[in-house]
Amino acid sequence: MDNVTVIELSESISGPFCGKLLADMGAEVIKVEKPGCGDITRKLGPFPNDVPDPEKSGQFIYLNTNKKSITLDINRVTGRKMLKELLAQAEMLVESNPRLRMCELGLDYESLKKINPSLTVVSITPWGHTGPYRDYKGYDINVSAASTLAYSEGSPDREPLRLPANQGGYYSGLTAAAAAVLALYLTAIGYPAQHVDVPETRSFVTQLLSISEFLTHQRLNMRNGSQNRAIFPFHILPVKDGKALFLATIPMQWELVLKLLGNPEWAEDPRFKDSYSLFKHADELKSLTESWRMSHTKAEIKRLARETGTGRVVYPLETVDEVMRNEQLKHRQFFAEIDHGRAGKVKMPGPPFNLSETPCEMRMAAPLLGQDNVEVYCQRLGYSKKSLLQLRVSGII
């Protein structure tokens, strides 16, 4: 994505994650932040030694690698004028602001098309830019609830659960990045630049099994907790030092589970002859497998699964520190270390994919607030350093 300039008018998770993925693929991403405070994630941490510092937020540092940062108050006429000057030279805008707010500022898609007909605009909102909910506000919790995701998660005898860690924002950002690349490709082969409308709720709904089940069978997919309500084993079960997922949705997989367990004699019992019987006698099967499970550690189960070729049907649940030590991730150098000007050496996850010919690179650490004002405003837009000083004093940048 060399020679593609993206203006990111977004904060929090979804828009910045979209911008990060584009930047990791080689795009020049210029992040527009509020003067004085910047992106809200600068305040949220986590911070080294739990000491708040807007330049050391782990979440901000991760979400904004390979980007430039400028400060600009777009609520003021001069600020909007300067933003439009930038957009006139860019290939893409990524934004996650309320639709009405963009209209009030004269930054809606129809207005931006007049400034730059070649500009691709990627808009990420909770509900999208059309429909009766288009101007409703929302956060990750609203998206989880409205997409049925919260209703689908948790134990059947407990309340529904919201997924942790703002997964709605990350999933929407990933969806938006994929759609943005597609839109750029279509423009490159002759189609007009377009508005990419990414509703966060829709990003979740498209990948939910509960929706497919209802469309197919007109029935609700009830919460299953750590097990599947109609299959055994499709359960998270205790082992000696933690838990592991055992999976057998078809007879061949059940045969692999039995192979891992050492082909016990009780497996010949007619009560366990088919999937229906397995599910019907699930409690008995849990008891029958308990001695094997509780005598094997997660590491031993992993090794046995490799040796017996049964890794498809069982896998230990890894904790965060175990993921950090995972030999496969280490081999692929997934966790990258970057030297940040204020936070020092920071380790973070790398790109979620590899490109063989144009690999993603961690070229730059996340920017300090407004660190690229001079380069962008003076060298690119032609403002003098004296005028930049006046803009800073007046609070516009």
VOPAGU-2260 file (C-alpha; in pm, 1 decimal, decimal comma):
REM VOPAGU-2260
SITE   aa  ch    i         X         Y         Z
SITE  MET   A    0       0,0       0,0       0,0
SITE  ASP   A    1     288,6     232,9     -67,4
SITE  ASN   A    2     188,9     577,0    -197,8
SITE  VAL   A    3    -149,8     557,1     -22,5
SITE  THR   A    4    -214,0     834,9     229,4
SITE  VAL   A    5    -482,5     767,4     489,3
SITE  ILE   A    6    -620,4    1034,6     720,6
SITE  GLU   A    7    -746,0     877,8    1042,8
SITE  LEU   A    8   -1014,9    1083,6    1216,1
SITE  SER   A    9   -1093,0     832,4    1485,0
SITE  GLU   A   10   -1015,4     731,6    1841,5
SITE  SER   A   11   -1070,1     439,4    2078,3
SITE  ILE   A   12   -1055,7      93,6    1910,1
SITE  SER   A   13   -1229,4      28,7    1577,4
SITE  GLY   A   14   -1100,1     315,0    1362,5
SITE  PRO   A   15    -746,5     310,4    1506,5
SITE  PHE   A   16    -722,2     -68,9    1461,5
SITE  CYS   A   17    -834,4     -31,5    1099,8
SITE  GLY   A   18    -574,1     243,3    1052,7
SITE  LYS   A   19    -305,4      31,7    1220,9
SITE  LEU   A   20    -363,7    -260,3     983,8
SITE  LEU   A   21    -343,3     -26,3     683,3
SITE  ALA   A   22     -26,6     132,4     823,0
SITE  ASP   A   23     130,4    -208,9     888,9
SITE  MET   A   24      65,2    -291,6     521,3
SITE  GLY   A   25     261,8      16,3     414,6
SITE  ALA   A   26       8,6     298,3     393,6
SITE  GLU   A   27     102,2     640,6     528,0
SITE  VAL   A   28    -150,4     695,6     805,7
SITE  ILE   A   29    -181,8    1044,8     953,3
SITE  LYS   A   30    -375,3    1036,5    1278,7
SITE  VAL   A   31    -570,2    1352,5    1365,0
SITE  GLU   A   32    -589,2    1404,9    1742,5
SITE  LYS   A   33    -746,9    1663,5    1969,5
SITE  PRO   A   34    -501,6    1934,1    2080,7
SITE  GLY   A   35    -386,5    1890,5    2438,6
SITE  CYS   A   36    -538,0    1549,1    2509,5
SITE  GLY   A   37    -531,6    1333,2    2196,8
SITE  ASP   A   38    -699,0     997,0    2147,5
SITE  ILE   A   39    -899,0     880,0    2450,3
SITE  THR   A   40    -693,9     559,4    2472,0
SITE  ARG   A   41    -393,8     770,6    2579,6
SITE  LYS   A   42    -575,7     803,1    2913,4
SITE  LEU   A   43    -683,8     441,2    2950,1
SITE  GLY   A   44    -356,2     253,5    2978,5
SITE  PRO   A   45    -235,2       6,3    3081,2
SITE  PHE   A   46      64,1     213,0    3192,4
SITE  PRO   A   47     414,6      96,7    3294,5
SITE  ASN   A   48     428,4      65,9    3676,2
SITE  ASP   A   49      63,7     186,8    3678,9
SITE  VAL   A   50     177,4     548,3    3647,1
SITE  PRO   A   51     -57,7     732,6    3406,9
SITE  ASP   A   52     118,0     904,0    3117,7
SITE  PRO   A   53     -59,3     986,5    2788,3
SITE  GLU   A   54     254,9     893,9    2595,6
SITE  LYS   A   55     293,6     552,4    2761,6
SITE  SER   A   56     -48,9     392,3    2728,4
SITE  GLY   A   57       0,3      31,1    2619,4
SITE  GLN   A   58    -330,8      29,0    2435,9
SITE  PHE   A   59    -250,1     346,7    2243,7
SITE  ILE   A   60     102,4     228,8    2162,7
SITE  TYR   A   61     -30,5     -98,6    2018,9
SITE  LEU   A   62    -314,0      54,5    1817,4
SITE  ASN   A   63    -106,4     331,1    1661,5
SITE  THR   A   64     221,1     181,3    1542,1
SITE  ASN   A   65     349,3     305,3    1205,4
SITE  LYS   A   66     135,4     620,9    1219,1
SITE  LYS   A   67     203,8     991,5    1224,6
SITE  SER   A   68      23,0    1220,3    1468,9
SITE  ILE   A   69    -101,5    1572,9    1415,4
SITE  THR   A   70    -318,5    1778,4    1646,3
SITE  LEU   A   71    -616,1    1969,8    1507,4
SITE  ASP   A   72    -938,6    2113,2    1648,5
SITE  ILE   A   73   -1190,9    2036,5    1375,3
SITE  ASN   A   74   -1469,3    2201,6    1574,2
SITE  ARG   A   75   -1326,6    2536,9    1462,3
SITE  VAL   A   76   -1357,3    2675,4    1111,4
SITE  THR   A   77    -981,2    2705,1    1060,6
SITE  GLY   A   78    -930,3    2348,8    1182,9
SITE  ARG   A   79   -1187,7    2211,2     937,5
SITE  LYS   A   80   -1029,5    2411,6     656,7
SITE  MET   A   81    -689,8    2258,7     732,6
SITE  LEU   A   82    -838,5    1908,8     750,4
SITE  LYS   A   83   -1001,1    1954,4     410,3
SITE  GLU   A   84    -666,9    2063,6     268,9
SITE  LEU   A   85    -521,6    1737,3     390,9
SITE  LEU   A   86    -812,1    1531,4     256,2
SITE  ALA   A   87    -776,0    1693,7     -84,3
SITE  GLN   A   88    -433,1    1527,5    -110,1
SITE  ALA   A   89    -523,5    1190,9      46,2
SITE  GLU   A   90    -652,1     862,4     -93,6
SITE  MET   A   91    -858,1     761,7     209,4
SITE  LEU   A   92   -1030,8     883,8     523,5
SITE  VAL   A   93   -1097,6     642,8     811,6
SITE  GLU   A   94   -1344,7     783,6    1062,9
SITE  SER   A   95   -1566,6     652,6    1341,9
SITE  ASN   A   96   -1772,7     956,7    1433,7
SITE  PRO   A   97   -2151,0     993,7    1464,8
SITE  ARG   A   98   -2310,8    1051,8    1123,6
SITE  LEU   A   99   -2490,6    1367,8    1234,9
SITE  ARG   A  100   -2169,0    1510,6    1373,8
SITE  MET   A  101   -1989,8    1462,5    1042,0
SITE  CYS   A  102   -2282,7    1629,5     864,7
SITE  GLU   A  103   -2275,4    1926,7    1104,7
SITE  LEU   A  104   -1904,6    1973,3    1038,4
SITE  GLY   A  105   -1947,9    1951,8     661,2
SITE  LEU   A  106   -1742,2    1632,1     657,4
SITE  ASP   A  107   -2013,1    1394,3     537,8
SITE  TYR   A  108   -1938,4    1181,3     233,0
SITE  GLU   A  109   -2130,5    1397,9     -14,1
SITE  SER   A  110   -1939,5    1708,2      97,9
SITE  LEU   A  111   -1603,2    1530,2      91,7
SITE  LYS   A  112   -1664,8    1404,1    -261,5
SITE  LYS   A  113   -1672,7    1764,5    -380,3
SITE  ILE   A  114   -1331,9    1828,7    -220,2
SITE  ASN   A  115   -1171,6    1511,2    -354,5
SITE  PRO   A  116   -1372,5    1285,1    -590,3
SITE  SER   A  117   -1098,6    1018,8    -561,0
SITE  LEU   A  118   -1125,7     994,8    -182,4
SITE  THR   A  119   -1237,2     661,9     -32,3
SITE  VAL   A  120   -1420,4     724,1     295,2
SITE  VAL   A  121   -1440,8     443,5     552,2
SITE  SER   A  122   -1701,9     510,8     821,3
SITE  ILE   A  123   -1731,6     285,7    1127,1
SITE  THR   A  124   -2037,2     340,6    1345,9
SITE  PRO   A  125   -2245,5     120,7    1578,7
SITE  TRP   A  126   -2540,6      92,2    1337,2
SITE  GLY   A  127   -2432,6     221,7     997,0
SITE  HIS   A  128   -2522,4     534,4     799,6
SITE  THR   A  129   -2868,5     422,2     685,5
SITE  GLY   A  130   -3178,5     285,3     855,0
SITE  PRO   A  131   -3385,8     390,2    1157,0
SITE  TYR   A  132   -3096,7     333,4    1403,5
SITE  ARG   A  133   -2837,9     526,7    1204,5
SITE  ASP   A  134   -2814,8     813,6    1454,7
SITE  TYR   A  135   -2828,3     603,6    1771,1
SITE  LYS   A  136   -2514,7     610,6    1980,0
SITE  GLY   A  137   -2352,3     297,7    2112,7
SITE  TYR   A  138   -2044,1     132,9    2256,2
SITE  ASP   A  139   -1905,0    -218,8    2257,9
SITE  ILE   A  140   -2165,3    -331,0    2511,1
SITE  ASN   A  141   -2447,6    -208,9    2285,4
SITE  VAL   A  142   -2298,9    -388,0    1985,8
SITE  SER   A  143   -2262,8    -712,2    2184,2
SITE  ALA   A  144   -2622,7    -690,7    2298,9
SITE  ALA   A  145   -2777,8    -590,5    1967,3
SITE  SER   A  146   -2594,5    -854,5    1762,1
SITE  THR   A  147   -2717,3   -1143,1    1986,8
SITE  LEU   A  148   -2354,5   -1207,7    2077,2
SITE  ALA   A  149   -2416,8   -1136,2    2445,6
SITE  TYR   A  150   -2729,0   -1354,9    2440,2
SITE  SER   A  151   -2526,4   -1641,2    2292,3
SITE  GLU   A  152   -2245,7   -1631,1    2551,3
SITE  GLY   A  153   -2245,9   -1761,7    2906,6
SITE  SER   A  154   -2400,7   -2050,3    3098,3
SITE  PRO   A  155   -2766,3   -2137,4    3029,4
SITE  ASP   A  156   -2856,4   -2087,9    3397,4
SITE  ARG   A  157   -2688,7   -1747,2    3419,8
SITE  GLU   A  158   -2728,8   -1405,2    3261,6
SITE  PRO   A  159   -2584,1   -1341,0    2912,3
SITE  LEU   A  160   -2227,3   -1214,0    2890,3
SITE  ARG   A  161   -2056,6    -930,7    2708,6
SITE  LEU   A  162   -1731,5   -1045,1    2551,0
SITE  PRO   A  163   -1424,7    -890,4    2718,4
SITE  ALA   A  164   -1160,3    -657,3    2581,2
SITE  ASN   A  165   -1370,5    -456,3    2332,7
SITE  GLN   A  166   -1377,4    -737,3    2079,1
SITE  GLY   A  167   -1651,1    -555,9    1887,8
SITE  GLY   A  168   -1411,1    -272,1    1818,4
SITE  TYR   A  169   -1128,6    -498,3    1705,9
SITE  TYR   A  170   -1351,9    -714,2    1488,6
SITE  SER   A  171   -1509,3    -405,5    1328,3
SITE  GLY   A  172   -1165,4    -255,9    1268,1
SITE  LEU   A  173   -1052,4    -574,6    1095,2
SITE  THR   A  174   -1369,4    -579,0     883,2
SITE  ALA   A  175   -1320,5    -212,9     792,7
SITE  ALA   A  176    -956,0    -266,7     691,5
SITE  ALA   A  177   -1052,1    -554,7     461,0
SITE  ALA   A  178   -1330,7    -346,7     304,3
SITE  ALA   A  179   -1096,0     -47,3     268,9
SITE  VAL   A  180    -838,3    -251,5      77,3
SITE  LEU   A  181   -1113,0    -386,8    -149,8
SITE  ALA   A  182   -1242,0     -34,3    -216,2
SITE  LEU   A  183    -890,6      87,3    -302,1
SITE  TYR   A  184    -841,6    -205,9    -539,4
SITE  LEU   A  185   -1171,6    -132,1    -716,1
SITE  THR   A  186   -1069,8     232,0    -755,0
SITE  ALA   A  187    -733,2     123,3    -897,2
SITE  ILE   A  188    -902,7     -84,8   -1171,3
SITE  GLY   A  189   -1134,7     193,7   -1277,4
SITE  TYR   A  190   -1435,8     201,5   -1047,0
SITE  PRO   A  191   -1527,6     530,9    -875,3
SITE  ALA   A  192   -1407,0     595,9    -521,8
SITE  GLN   A  193   -1678,6     506,7    -274,6
SITE  HIS   A  194   -1813,8     528,6      77,4
SITE  VAL   A  195   -1736,7     216,6     284,4
SITE  ASP   A  196   -2009,3     196,8     549,5
SITE  VAL   A  197   -1913,2     -44,9     832,1
SITE  PRO   A  198   -2178,1    -101,6    1104,3
SITE  GLU   A  199   -2014,0    -260,8    1408,2
SITE  THR   A  200   -2328,8    -462,5    1483,0
SITE  ARG   A  201   -2332,0    -608,2    1133,5
SITE  SER   A  202   -1966,6    -708,8    1164,9
SITE  PHE   A  203   -2065,3    -931,1    1456,2
SITE  VAL   A  204   -2394,0   -1063,6    1315,9
SITE  THR   A  205   -2226,6   -1199,2    1001,2
SITE  GLN   A  206   -2012,6   -1443,3    1201,3
SITE  LEU   A  207   -2261,6   -1574,0    1457,7
SITE  LEU   A  208   -2370,9   -1937,9    1443,5
SITE  SER   A  209   -2688,1   -1847,2    1634,7
SITE  ILE   A  210   -2808,6   -1639,4    1338,8
SITE  SER   A  211   -2745,5   -1924,9    1094,0
SITE  GLU   A  212   -2925,9   -2171,2    1318,4
SITE  PHE   A  213   -3230,0   -1948,4    1347,5
SITE  LEU   A  214   -3243,2   -1884,5     972,5
SITE  THR   A  215   -3218,7   -2258,5     905,8
SITE  HIS   A  216   -3432,1   -2406,3    1183,9
SITE  GLN   A  217   -3627,0   -2107,3    1322,1
SITE  ARG   A  218   -3503,3   -2186,5    1670,9
SITE  LEU   A  219   -3298,5   -2000,8    1927,4
SITE  ASN   A  220   -2945,9   -2120,5    1995,0
SITE  MET   A  221   -2940,4   -2119,0    2375,1
SITE  ARG   A  222   -2630,3   -2035,4    2574,8
SITE  ASN   A  223   -2404,2   -2333,9    2619,4
SITE  GLY   A  224   -2143,6   -2214,0    2865,6
SITE  SER   A  225   -1837,0   -2437,9    2836,2
SITE  GLN   A  226   -2018,3   -2711,1    2644,3
SITE  ASN   A  227   -2229,0   -2771,1    2337,1
SITE  ARG   A  228   -2588,4   -2847,5    2432,0
SITE  ALA   A  229   -2629,2   -3124,1    2173,6
SITE  ILE   A  230   -2286,4   -3285,2    2135,9
SITE  PHE   A  231   -2051,3   -3477,2    2363,2
SITE  PRO   A  232   -1767,7   -3427,1    2384,4
SITE  PHE   A  233   -1769,5   -3064,0    2274,6
SITE  HIS   A  234   -1677,4   -2946,4    2619,6
SITE  ILE   A  235   -1417,6   -2759,0    2818,3
SITE  LEU   A  236   -1319,5   -3009,4    3087,3
SITE  PRO   A  237   -1076,3   -2995,5    3381,8
SITE  VAL   A  238    -732,3   -3155,9    3352,2
SITE  LYS   A  239    -452,1   -3184,9    3608,7
SITE  ASP   A  240    -329,7   -2824,0    3590,2
SITE  GLY   A  241    -606,5   -2637,3    3409,6
SITE  LYS   A  242    -864,3   -2707,3    3143,2
SITE  ALA   A  243    -877,0   -2839,0    2788,4
SITE  LEU   A  244   -1127,0   -2838,8    2503,4
SITE  PHE   A  245   -1235,0   -3183,4    2383,6
SITE  LEU   A  246   -1413,3   -3185,5    2048,7
SITE  ALA   A  247   -1597,7   -3468,6    1871,8
SITE  THR   A  248   -1881,2   -3361,2    1645,7
SITE  ILE   A  249   -1857,8   -3665,4    1416,6
SITE  PRO   A  250   -1776,1   -4038,3    1479,0
SITE  MET   A  251   -1425,2   -4009,1    1336,2
SITE  GLN   A  252   -1340,8   -3739,2    1591,4
SITE  TRP   A  253   -1477,6   -3949,6    1877,8
SITE  GLU   A  254   -1250,2   -4233,0    1762,9
SITE  LEU   A  255    -956,3   -3991,2    1785,3
SITE  VAL   A  256   -1056,4   -3890,5    2139,0
SITE  LEU   A  257   -1065,6   -4257,2    2237,2
SITE  LYS   A  258    -724,5   -4308,0    2077,7
SITE  LEU   A  259    -586,7   -4023,7    2290,2
SITE  LEU   A  260    -741,9   -4185,0    2599,9
SITE  GLY   A  261    -571,6   -4515,2    2516,9
SITE  ASN   A  262    -879,6   -4689,3    2371,3
SITE  PRO   A  263   -1036,6   -4775,7    2708,1
SITE  GLU   A  264   -1255,4   -5086,0    2741,3
SITE  TRP   A  265   -1563,4   -4890,0    2844,4
SITE  ALA   A  266   -1574,4   -4739,0    2493,5
SITE  GLU   A  267   -1724,7   -5071,2    2372,5
SITE  ASP   A  268   -2032,4   -5016,1    2587,1
SITE  PRO   A  269   -2343,0   -4988,9    2359,3
SITE  ARG   A  270   -2448,3   -4679,9    2555,3
SITE  PHE   A  271   -2176,1   -4491,1    2368,8
SITE  LYS   A  272   -2247,5   -4620,7    2018,4
SITE  ASP   A  273   -2341,5   -4292,4    1846,3
SITE  SER   A  274   -2352,9   -3914,2    1888,9
SITE  TYR   A  275   -2701,4   -3917,8    2042,3
SITE  SER   A  276   -2596,6   -4178,3    2298,0
SITE  LEU   A  277   -2278,4   -3992,0    2379,8
SITE  PHE   A  278   -2474,5   -3678,7    2456,6
SITE  LYS   A  279   -2741,5   -3868,9    2651,4
SITE  HIS   A  280   -2475,4   -4022,3    2876,4
SITE  ALA   A  281   -2247,9   -3717,5    2893,9
SITE  ASP   A  282   -2229,4   -3713,6    3275,0
SITE  GLU   A  283   -2120,0   -4076,6    3283,7
SITE  LEU   A  284   -1857,0   -4009,5    3018,4
SITE  LYS   A  285   -1719,6   -3718,3    3217,0
SITE  SER   A  286   -1677,5   -3952,5    3513,9
SITE  LEU   A  287   -1519,9   -4224,8    3300,8
SITE  THR   A  288   -1263,1   -3984,2    3154,6
SITE  GLU   A  289   -1192,5   -3804,9    3482,2
SITE  SER   A  290    -908,0   -4026,8    3604,6
SITE  TRP   A  291    -723,4   -3988,4    3271,6
SITE  ARG   A  292    -784,5   -3614,1    3255,2
SITE  MET   A  293    -680,6   -3540,6    3611,2
SITE  SER   A  294    -359,7   -3742,0    3576,5
SITE  HIS   A  295    -233,3   -3547,9    3275,2
SITE  THR   A  296    -106,4   -3190,4    3260,7
SITE  LYS   A  297    -178,0   -2956,2    2971,5
SITE  ALA   A  298     176,4   -2996,9    2844,2
SITE  GLU   A  299     145,5   -3376,2    2853,8
SITE  ILE   A  300    -185,7   -3366,9    2669,4
SITE  LYS   A  301     -31,7   -3143,1    2404,4
SITE  ARG   A  302     259,0   -3385,7    2360,6
SITE  LEU   A  303      32,8   -3692,1    2349,9
SITE  ALA   A  304    -195,7   -3525,2    2096,6
SITE  ARG   A  305     104,5   -3465,1    1868,6
SITE  GLU   A  306     237,0   -3818,4    1910,6
SITE  THR   A  307    -100,7   -3982,2    1844,7
SITE  GLY   A  308    -213,9   -3743,5    1570,3
SITE  THR   A  309    -515,7   -3637,1    1772,4
SITE  GLY   A  310    -442,7   -3265,2    1799,2
SITE  ARG   A  311    -756,7   -3190,3    1599,9
SITE  VAL   A  312    -984,7   -3304,5    1881,1
SITE  VAL   A  313    -819,0   -3175,1    2197,3
SITE  TYR   A  314    -629,4   -2862,5    2294,0
SITE  PRO   A  315    -541,8   -2720,4    2634,2
SITE  LEU   A  316    -670,2   -2373,8    2718,2
SITE  GLU   A  317    -366,7   -2149,1    2740,9
SITE  THR   A  318    -328,6   -1859,1    2980,3
SITE  VAL   A  319    -180,1   -1527,3    2868,0
SITE  ASP   A  320     167,1   -1611,6    2997,6
SITE  GLU   A  321     151,1   -1949,3    2818,4
SITE  VAL   A  322      58,7   -1776,6    2493,7
SITE  MET   A  323     361,7   -1550,5    2535,9
SITE  ARG   A  324     579,1   -1863,2    2561,2
SITE  ASN   A  325     405,8   -2049,5    2276,4
SITE  GLU   A  326     677,2   -2201,4    2057,3
SITE  GLN   A  327     474,7   -2165,7    1737,0
SITE  LEU   A  328     422,2   -1793,3    1793,4
SITE  LYS   A  329     789,6   -1756,1    1886,5
SITE  HIS   A  330     898,0   -1929,8    1567,0
SITE  ARG   A  331     682,7   -1694,2    1358,1
SITE  GLN   A  332     814,4   -1396,4    1558,9
SITE  PHE   A  333     458,7   -1289,9    1629,4
SITE  PHE   A  334     542,7   -1078,0    1930,4
SITE  ALA   A  335     750,9    -783,4    1818,3
SITE  GLU   A  336     953,6    -544,0    2031,1
SITE  ILE   A  337     971,6    -179,5    1938,9
SITE  ASP   A  338    1159,4     109,9    2097,5
SITE  HIS   A  339     918,0     386,3    2194,9
SITE  GLY   A  340    1051,8     735,4    2260,6
SITE  ARG   A  341     885,2     767,8    2600,5
SITE  ALA   A  342     782,1     418,0    2707,0
SITE  GLY   A  343    1110,5     246,5    2617,1
SITE  LYS   A  344    1113,9    -105,3    2473,2
SITE  VAL   A  345     758,0    -233,1    2429,6
SITE  LYS   A  346     655,6    -585,0    2326,0
SITE  MET   A  347     328,8    -621,2    2136,7
SITE  PRO   A  348     142,6    -855,6    1900,3
SITE  GLY   A  349     244,3    -835,0    1536,5
SITE  PRO   A  350      16,3    -837,5    1228,7
SITE  PRO   A  351    -249,5   -1113,3    1221,0
SITE  PHE   A  352    -129,3   -1230,8     878,1
SITE  ASN   A  353     188,5   -1266,7     671,7
SITE  LEU   A  354     238,0   -1152,9     311,5
SITE  SER   A  355     517,0   -1344,6     138,9
SITE  GLU   A  356     626,3   -1070,2    -102,6
SITE  THR   A  357     533,6    -753,0      86,1
SITE  PRO   A  358     563,1    -840,1     456,7
SITE  CYS   A  359     413,7    -608,6     714,2
SITE  GLU   A  360     677,3    -419,5     908,8
SITE  MET   A  361     691,1    -244,1    1243,4
SITE  ARG   A  362     856,0      64,0    1094,4
SITE  MET   A  363     770,9     323,1    1358,4
SITE  ALA   A  364     656,9     324,9    1718,1
SITE  ALA   A  365     327,6     491,4    1803,3
SITE  PRO   A  366     367,7     869,6    1771,4
SITE  LEU   A  367     388,0    1124,5    2048,2
SITE  LEU   A  368      94,8    1364,5    2050,1
SITE  GLY   A  369     131,2    1605,0    1758,6
SITE  GLN   A  370     487,9    1498,2    1681,9
SITE  ASP   A  371     435,1    1537,4    1305,5
SITE  ASN   A  372     269,8    1880,2    1302,9
SITE  VAL   A  373     568,4    2055,3    1144,5
SITE  GLU   A  374     622,1    1790,9     877,2
SITE  VAL   A  375     254,6    1771,8     776,0
SITE  TYR   A  376     150,4    2135,1     806,6
SITE  CYS   A  377     470,0    2307,5     693,8
SITE  GLN   A  378     626,5    2067,2     444,3
SITE  ARG   A  379     304,6    1923,4     301,3
SITE  LEU   A  380      51,2    2202,9     321,7
SITE  GLY   A  381     294,4    2495,7     302,3
SITE  TYR   A  382     223,7    2665,1     636,7
SITE  SER   A  383     509,3    2870,7     780,6
SITE  LYS   A  384     652,4    2792,5    1124,1
SITE  LYS   A  385     534,1    3135,2    1236,9
SITE  SER   A  386     174,2    3058,4    1138,5
SITE  LEU   A  387     207,9    2718,1    1306,8
SITE  LEU   A  388     306,0    2894,3    1628,5
SITE  GLN   A  389      -2,7    3117,9    1603,8
SITE  LEU   A  390    -223,3    2811,5    1542,3
SITE  ARG   A  391     -74,4    2642,9    1848,9
SITE  VAL   A  392    -123,0    2948,5    2069,5
SITE  SER   A  393    -485,6    2979,1    1958,2
SITE  GLY   A  394    -548,4    2610,1    2035,0
SITE  ILE   A  395    -628,7    2507,6    1678,4
SITE  ILE   A  396    -338,3    2260,5    1673,6
